[in-house]
Amino acid sequence: MTRRSRIAAAVAVAAGCAWLPAQALAAAGDEAATLSYLRAERKLFDAVKAQLGPAQAAANRYAAQTAAECPGVAAQAPPGLALDELGAESLYAVSLAGERSYRAAIRAFASSVGRLRWSSRKLTALVHRYAQAQRAEAALATPPLCAELREWAAGGYGAVPRGSASFLKQVGVAEGSEEIFAGLAGYAHSHTKTMLRAVEQLEANAALAFLGAVVPAVKRLQEALGMHSASGAQPPSGAPGAPPA
């Protein structure tokens, strides 16, 4: 082997040795970010569970107040897409009212996971978009439902009011947790994988518990408003942390 060949070989070996620690560091960073994300999720779902009582009470209050403000406003509305969309708005409105009891936990979650980084740019971007959407939905106010329904009725139950359409575009955008969990699985090892499965189950349980707390209020509200045939009465699937979507 010539001197030049020996030098080239030494450089190649050195480069390989330098690459291995970098790869190990990236793997350790991914594992740490994954653990941090799962801990933040678990903390959020614990907060949802702890606040189910206040969430249900807040949802009931909003539904009762709105029902008293404009009873029967949609009683003459024909079945159709507009009624379904306004039914969905009523569902999200009641959900937002209930969610107020743990909005601080949502904001803390979004702040925590919004700073995490993985070696996968795709996963990092997905988590950051999810955090941003959670933060935005946590800042939403409940819509002026009665004013919008009166506007709709005054227009002959035609197109959905502009305010309702705008509100519906803003809610239900904090989706992507399933895709995030799938991405995290690639960076989870033994103990972390067990934790990942447990947090996924916590999310499902929290979503069901939240819906169970607020959907009865939604149904009473829609009945009082005369929205009997609105398909928006059916609870959508999704996790709390934003109105279910």
N, C-alpha and C positions, 0 to 999 in steps of 0.2 A: 504494500500500500504506500503510495507516495505521501509526502508530507502534506500536500494540498488535500488529498483524500482523507487523511487522518483528521485534519482540521475541520473539513466538511462534516465528517461523521460526528466529531465532538460537538459541533454546533447543533447538529440534528438531535443528538441525545439531550443536550442542554435545553433545547427548545421544547422537547417532549416533556422533560422534567418540569419545566416552567408551566407547561399547559396543564399537567395533572393537578397541581395545587389550585390553579384557577378554576378547573372544572369542579374540584371538591368544594371550593368556596361557593361557587354558584349553586351547587346542590344543597349545601348547608343553608344558604340564604333562601332558597326556594322552600325548604322544609320549615324554616323559621317563619317565613311569611304565611305559609299555609296554616301553621299552628296559631299564629296571631289572628288570622281571618276566622278560623273556627271558634276561637275563644270569644271574639267579638260577636259572632252570630249567637253563640250560646248565652252570652250576657244579655243580648237583645231579647231572645226568646224567654229567658227567665223574667225579664221585665214585663213582657206581654202577659205571662202567666200571673205574675203578681198583681197586675193592674186590670185583670178581667172584670172584677166587680165594679170598679169605677168606670171602666169603658162601657159596660152594659148600662149603668145608670145614666151616663152622659148620652148614649144613643137613645135611651128611652125618653129622656128629657127633650132632646131635639125633635124626635118623632112626634111627641105629644104637642109641643109648641107649634110645630109646622101644621099638624093636623087641625089644630084649633084655629089657626090663622086663615086657612083656605079650604075648609071641608068641601068635598064634592066637586072641586074645581075641574077635574078631568072626567066627570061622570058621563058626559056626552061625547067624549072623544072616541073616534072609531079605532078599531084595532089596526095596527100597522107599524111601520118602522119608526115613525116619530114617537108614538106611544112607548115603544120598546126602549128607545134611546132615553126618553124622559124617565122611564122606570129605572133604567140603569143609573141615571143621575141621582135619583132618590136613594138608591142603594149606596152609591159612593158617598153621598152627603151624610147619611147616617153613619157610615163607616168612618168618615173623617171626624165626625163628632165624637165617636167612641175612641178613636185613635189619639185624641188630645191627651189622654191620661198617660201615655208613654212616649210622647213626642221627643222628650229630652233624651230618652234612650235611643231613639232612631237617629237623632242628630249625633249623639256620641258614637254610635256604630258607624255612620257615614264618615265622620271625621277620622275614626281609627283606621278603617279599611282603605280610605282614600289615599293614605300615605304609603301603602304597601307596594312592594315591587317584586316581580318574579323575573327569571331569565327569559320567560316567554312574554314577548311584547303583547301578543294577542290576549293572554290571560290578564295581564296588568291593565290593559285598556278596558277589558270587559268589567273588571272589578271597579275601576274608577268610574266608568259610566253608570254602573249600578249604584255606587255610592252617591253620585251626583243626582241621580233620579230619586233616590230615597230622600235626600236632603230637600229637593225641590217639592216633592209631594208632602213632606212633613211641614212645609211652609204654607201649604194651600189653606185657604179659608173655606168654610162651608158655603155653598152657593145660595143666592136668594131664591130658593126653590119656588115659593109661592108667587113671587113677582114674575118669574119666568113662566110658570104655568098659567097665570092670568094673561100674560102677553100671548101665549100660545092659544088660549081659548078665545081671546079677542080677535085673533087672526083666523078664526074658523078651524082651528086644530090642523093647520097646514104644516108648514116647515117648522122644524125645531128652532126656537129662539136662538139668536146669535150668541147670547151669553151661555146658554146650555151647551151649544156646540163647542164653544171655546173651552169650557170647563171639562168636557168629556175628552178633549184632546190632551189635557194636562194630567189626567188621572190614569192609573193603570199602566204607567210607563216604566215603573220600577220592576221590570221583569228580568229574567236572566239567571236566577239563582241555580236552576237546574244545570245550565251550561257552565256556570262557575264551579259547581260541585264536580262536574265531569272533568273540568280542567285541573282542579285541585287534586283529583285522584292520581294524576300522573306524578305528583310531587309528594305523595303521602307514603310513609313506610309503616309497617306493622302497627304500632301504637297509634300513629296518626290516622291510619285507615280506619281503625276501630272508632276513633273519635269522629271521623268524618261521617261514618254511618250513623252514629248516635246523634250528631247535629242535624243530619238530614231528617231523621225521625222526629227530632224536636221541632223542626220547622213545620213538618206536616201536622204534628199535634197542635202547635200554636195556631196555625191557620184554621184548623177545624174548630178549636176552642173559641177563637175570635169570631168566626162566622156564627157559631152557636150562640154567642153573646149578643150579636147585633141583628141577625136576620129576623128574629121575631118582631123587633121594633120596625124593621123595614116593611114587613108584611102588614102590620097594623097601620102604618102610615099610608101605604099604597091603597089599602082598603078604604081608609078615611077620605083619601083624595079622589076616589073613584077610578083608580088605575087597575081595575080587576084583571084585565087581560094583558097587562104588560109583561112581556117575557123577561124584562129586566128584574122581575121579582125573584128570578132564580139566582142563587149565589154563585158567583164565578169562583174558579179555583185560584189559589195564590197564597202568598205568605203575608202576614202582617208586617208592618214596617212601612206600609203604605196601604191605602185601601186595596182590598184584594182585587186582583186583575186576572 
